[in-house]
Amino acid sequence: MKPDSQIEFFGLVELYHEGRLGKPLVKSYVELLSELSNRIYNLEDTYKRLVDIATEGRYNETVLWAVRERQVVGTAQATLLNIATPKVYVNEVVVTETLRKSGIGHDLMSLLLARIEAKWPQARRIELTSSPKRNTRSFYERLGFQTRETDVYSMKL
Ligand SMILES: CC(C)(COP(=O)(O)OP(=O)(O)OC[C@H]1O[C@@H](n2cnc3c(N)ncnc32)[C@H](O)[C@@H]1OP(=O)(O)O)[C@@H](O)C(=O)NCCC(=O)NCCS
């Protein structure tokens, strides 16, 4: 597939301040997230949380969206853990299935990495985990990530 010239990339905060963070856009974001996991996201709660992030700046989060025809078709997000050793976790990276393998994911992640460096210069490391079933190794390696021998522990709440 050819690179899609109708795709535009936005940070959540810019979109909010331009008055473009409407519920239809957030609905498409919630639908996109459901391609990543079986979890059902509540539209109202998600909208409120996004507005909180955009307005109050109390979360150490960066949320990027790829938008096409007023729909969120890709997203990537980063969170700064700013305690003893500042590090950044990247998660919720997803491109809608019909538009995959056209470079949107790479462009989104490149933009996210640039913003992480600019926003959080104190961070020493960026981490993310991905299930081997997802076959994302070459995608992340091309962006500069290296796999680490590590056990990942997780607990359901
Ligand atoms: C992982 C994911 C975000 C990648 O998004 P994407 O937009 O498909 O990413 P890109 O198009 O930039 O790259 C994907 C592949 O397409 C290839 N590609 C990119 N542009 C291409 C083009 N024009 N023609 C053919 N192939 C192309 C890339 O080389 C890359 O191959 P690789 O994975 O072997 O490195 C997407 O596959 C996805 O949402 N997967 C499901 C959710 C998921 O697994 N998320 C990661 C959780 S950690």
The ligand as an ORCA input file, in Angstrom:
! r2SCAN-3c Opt
* xyz 0 1
  C       2.320     -3.129     15.176
  C       1.534     -2.104     14.357
  C       1.168     -0.919     15.242
  C       2.410     -1.627     13.209
  O       1.686     -0.608     12.502
  P       1.825     -0.470     10.904
  O       1.210      0.799     10.498
  O       1.366     -1.724     10.256
  O       3.410     -0.340     10.829
  P       4.291     -0.047      9.533
  O       3.448     -0.054      8.317
  O       5.105      1.150      9.815
  O       5.249     -1.295      9.566
  C       4.734     -2.625      9.620
  C       5.375     -3.480      8.549
  O       4.904     -3.054      7.296
  C       6.009     -2.877      6.427
  N       5.684     -1.763      5.524
  C       5.656     -0.459      5.820
  N       5.343      0.266      4.737
  C       5.144     -0.650      3.754
  C       4.771     -0.522      2.406
  N       4.554      0.679      1.841
  N       4.628     -1.649      1.682
  C       4.835     -2.866      2.253
  N       5.205     -3.053      3.532
  C       5.351     -1.949      4.261
  C       7.148     -2.510      7.323
  O       8.381     -2.819      6.719
  C       6.866     -3.336      8.526
  O       7.394     -4.622      8.411
  P       8.021     -5.320      9.702
  O       6.918     -5.417     10.720
  O       8.470     -6.627      9.172
  O       9.122     -4.415     10.153
  C       0.260     -2.745     13.724
  O       0.636     -3.905     13.038
  C      -0.809     -3.103     14.742
  O      -1.620     -2.270     15.124
  N      -0.814     -4.390     15.169
  C      -1.834     -4.865     16.114
  C      -1.624     -4.286     17.477
  C      -0.228     -4.536     17.986
  O       0.302     -5.627     17.877
  N       0.361     -3.499     18.575
  C       1.654     -3.575     19.197
  C       1.472     -3.813     20.639
  S       3.024     -3.690     21.484
*
